[in-house]
Amino acid sequence: MLFIWTKTLIYSMYAAFITIGDIHPIYISSTEVDYNTKAKSIEISVKIFVDDLEPVLCKKYNSKIELGTDREHQKTKDYLLEYLQKHLIFYLDNKTAVYKYIGHESGGKSDMFALYIYLEIKNVDTFKILQIYNNLLIDQHSNQLNFISCHTKNNGLIKVIAKKGDLKKEVIW
């Protein structure tokens, strides 16, 4: 009897583990925004998870992308930039700011599911208000949270969260 109970318990734990393993309850991205006074540019880094972003790009471009690997699709840069330009928009004093794609890299062994994307807005003299429209992956995951950290000139570090129904954030610089 003990053997049957133990076997049942093991199977129950295995089924629970499989079920929990299939759940992906948290969908997040993190964007950092810094103003480089020497270069007069805004430097942006986006951390997003490969297992969330890759299926979106694969479906949109009908290609195997393989983000962050040595088998990455040759047009990955173009695909990333096009996706970001639709879903991550910056406004400086209510004027759309155009950023340049600098590059991307995987999180390496310590953060192997992350993809870091680097962007830059050049020739920025002064501005008072930065607005950020961030709906990265929100179409795919209604519970997606996009954290944004801005290192401002006058107000220190300001953190905001863009989520469904509340996508555009304003930061007084």
N, C-alpha and C positions, 0 to 999 in steps of 0.2 A: 504493500500500500504506500509506503514511504517513497518507493521508487516512482510510482505513478504520480504522486503529488509533486515530487521534485521535477520530473519530466514535464508536467503541466506548467509548473512555475517557470521553468527555463524557456519553454515555448512561448509563454505569455510575455516574459521579459523580452524575448527576441522580437515578437510581434510589436510590442510597444516601442522598442528601439527602432525598428524599421519605420513605423509610423512617424515617430518623432524625427527621424532622419529625413523624411520626405517633406516635413513642414519647413518653410522658410519664412518665419514670422516677421523678420526685420529687413526692410529694404532702405538703405541709406547711401548717401553720397556726402562728401565733404569738400567744400571749396574754400580756399584761402585766398584773400585779396590783400596785396601790399602795394603801397606807393613807393617807388624808388626815386628819391629826390634827385640823386645824381644823374640818373638816366632819364628823368622826367617821363617815367612810364609806370603803368600799373601791371604788376606781375600777378598772375593767377595760376594756382595749381588746383587741379580737381582730382580727388581720389574717388574712384568708383569701382564697384566690384565686377570682375570679369564675368562671373556666372550670371549677373543681371544684365549687363550691357551686350555681351556677345550674341545672345539669341536675337536681340533686337536688330543688330547690324546684319547678322546672317540672313534673317528674314527679309529685311528691307532691300538688301543687295543680292539676295539669292546666291550667296557665296559662303564658302567656309573661311572664316576670318582668322581663328586661332590667335586671339589677342595675347600679347606678352610672351609668345613662343618664337623659336627660330623658324617656324613654319608660317609665320604671320603673312596674311594676304598682302600683295605688293601695293594695293590701293588703300591700306588701312588708314594711313594719314588722311587721305581725302575723305574716307567714310567718317572718321572721327570728327573732322572739322565740319563737314556738312551737318552731321547730327548735332554737334554742339551749337553751331550757328542758329539752329532752329529752337534749341531748348535751353540755351544759356545766353542771355542777352544783357548787356550792360548799357546804362545810360549815364552820361555825365551831364549834370545840370539839364536834364530832360532831353538831351541829344544822344542819339544812338552812337555808341562807341564801337569801332571795329577793332577786333583783336587779331593777332597773328598767332598761328600755331607754331610753337617752339619745338615740341617733341612729346614723346610719351615713353614710359618704361613700366615694367612689371614691378611689383612690390618685392621681388626676390624671395629668398627662402623664408625670411621672417614674416612676410606679408604676401604670400603667394597667390592669394585670390584678388589682390588689389591691382588696379591699373592707375598710374599717375599720369595726368595729362597737363602739359605746361603751355600757357598762353600768355600773350603780352599785348597791352594797349600802349602804343608808342606816342610820343609827342604830346604828352599831357602836361600843360603848364600848371594851371590851377583849376580847381572845381570845388564846389561847396556840398553838392549832393550826389551821391552815387546810388543809382537804382539798379537792382538786380532782379531780372526775371529768370527764375530757375524752375523748369519743369522736367528736369532729367528723370526719365523712367516713370514719370507719374502716369502716363497713359497705360503703362503695363502693370503697374502696382498701385492700387488706390491708397495703400498705406505707406507709400514711399515718402521718406523725409530727406530733405536736402539741406544739410547744415552749411552755413556760410559764416566764416570768420573774417572780419575786416579789421586790419590794423590801421586805425585812423590817425590823422595828424593831431587833432585836438581832443578827441574823446577816447583815446586808448583802444583797447580791443573791444569790438562790438560783435556779438554773435546773434545770428537770426536763423530762423528755420523756415524754409519754403515747403509747403505741403499742398495737397489738393485743396482748391478753393482759396488759397492764400499764397499765390505764386510770386508776386512782385514785392520786393522788400526795398525799403529806403534807408540809407545810412547817411547821417550828417557827417561830413568829413571834417 
